[in-house]
Amino acid sequence: MSPAAVPAAHGATWSTIAPAEAGFDEARLAEAVAFAEAHESPWPKSLFYPDGSYVGNREWNESGP
């Protein structure tokens, strides 16, 4: 994994540190991703269908925004 960028003062060059130095745990991230994928919402990821119509118009009989 590449080093993480560490914010610096305005206009200064950013320094980098290795993820392990920052306390980043790749195994926990993988766990979190697996949990999110297993519990994904059945709702559409977009509020618009491919034809451009608003999901609420069809699903909830509402007018669009």
C-alpha positions, 0 to 999 in steps of 0.5 A: 500500500502506498504512503498516506499524504499528511496535510501541511501548512498552506503552500507547503509540501506534504510529507508522507507516512506509511499506512502502518505508521498511521495505525491503518489496519488493512484486515479491518478495512477488508472486514468493513468492505465485506460487511458493507457488501453483504448488507448492501441496500436493495434501493437503487444506487442512483435516484434516476433510471437509465432513461433519466426519470426520477425513481420516486415517480415510479416507486412512490407515486411522487413527483420528481424534484 
